[in-house]
């Protein structure tokens, strides 16, 4: 047996790639990448928790664990698609407040259903071990 097929990093890389392929295929239905979906969901959650008038790009990037420059590019794409709005920040002239539009909320909600269904399908192979697996993954994500 190939020694690398038992390497935990290699296994994790393969699992992650397979999961990302599934997400890409499933989210095609709503014309979103997984990163776009993650930023929409993060923006929505932050707006509900922090401020209904909008949150900053930096807040969204930090909440999503995404590089701020990458977040900026993705948010620009989401704005072109009409899913978010950007308005000048009242106190910080360098920042914009970002909020989901009605169509952004609608696509984020549909995408959430798609992702939950795809996750359930993908991880169902774990059977009754799934809750323990999720708990163990959470220890690695902090």
ZIKAVEN-V870432 format. One record per residue. PSI is psi as a letter, one per 20 degrees, with the letter a starting at -180 (* if undefined). NEAR is the number of other C-alpha atoms within 12 Angstrom. Layout:
psi->PSI near->NEAR
psi->PSI near->NEAR
//
This chain:
psi->p near->6
psi->p near->7
psi->h near->9
psi->h near->13
psi->i near->13
psi->i near->13
psi->p near->13
psi->h near->12
psi->g near->12
psi->g near->15
psi->g near->15
psi->g near->18
psi->g near->16
psi->g near->17
psi->g near->16
psi->g near->16
psi->g near->14
psi->g near->18
psi->g near->22
psi->h near->22
psi->g near->19
psi->g near->25
psi->g near->34
psi->g near->24
psi->g near->20
psi->g near->28
psi->i near->30
psi->h near->20
psi->h near->17
psi->j near->27
psi->l near->24
psi->q near->32
psi->r near->28
psi->h near->29
psi->g near->31
psi->g near->39
psi->g near->40
psi->g near->32
psi->h near->49
psi->g near->48
psi->g near->35
psi->g near->37
psi->g near->43
psi->g near->38
psi->g near->26
psi->h near->29
psi->h near->28
psi->h near->17
psi->g near->15
psi->g near->20
psi->p near->17
psi->i near->18
psi->i near->25
psi->q near->32
psi->r near->37
psi->r near->39
psi->g near->40
psi->g near->28
psi->g near->31
psi->g near->37
psi->g near->30
psi->g near->22
psi->h near->26
psi->i near->26
psi->l near->20
psi->q near->23
psi->p near->19
psi->h near->20
psi->h near->16
psi->g near->21
psi->g near->32
psi->g near->27
psi->g near->19
psi->g near->29
psi->h near->41
psi->g near->23
psi->g near->23
psi->h near->34
psi->g near->25
psi->h near->15
psi->i near->21
psi->j near->21
psi->i near->34
psi->q near->40
psi->q near->31
psi->p near->26
psi->q near->22
psi->p near->19
psi->p near->18
psi->h near->14
psi->h near->11
psi->o near->12
psi->i near->11
psi->i near->13
psi->q near->19
psi->q near->26
psi->p near->31
psi->p near->40
psi->q near->40
psi->q near->37
psi->r near->26
psi->g near->16
psi->h near->21
psi->g near->33
psi->g near->28
psi->g near->21
psi->h near->33
psi->g near->36
psi->g near->24
psi->g near->24
psi->h near->35
psi->g near->29
psi->g near->21
psi->g near->27
psi->g near->33
psi->g near->20
psi->g near->18
psi->g near->23
psi->g near->24
psi->g near->19
psi->g near->18
psi->g near->22
psi->i near->23
psi->h near->17
psi->h near->12
psi->i near->15
psi->c near->14
psi->i near->11
psi->i near->13
psi->g near->18
psi->h near->15
psi->h near->13
psi->g near->17
psi->g near->18
psi->g near->13
psi->h near->13
psi->h near->13
psi->h near->11
psi->h near->10
psi->i near->10
psi->i near->9
psi->* near->8
//
